[in-house]
């Protein structure tokens, strides 16, 4: 995401419990994948959107070149 005055930020998302992530994967495999996440659950789209909203707001005006991992604690 490119912000004003050349500021940049990256938001990475982990497993989310929507769409193809859950439809194409057997339940047992999905349960195993979410068990690997320290928070014990998949993230929700609005949780990633909240981080994007923060980066787009004045609250992050002194931040640039950052990476926010919205992964529930699971390392990418």
Secondary structure, 3 states (H helix, E strand, C coil): CECHHHCEEEEEECCECCCHHHHCCCHHHHHHHHHCCCCCCCECHHHHHHHHHHHHCHHHCCCCCEEEEECCCCCC
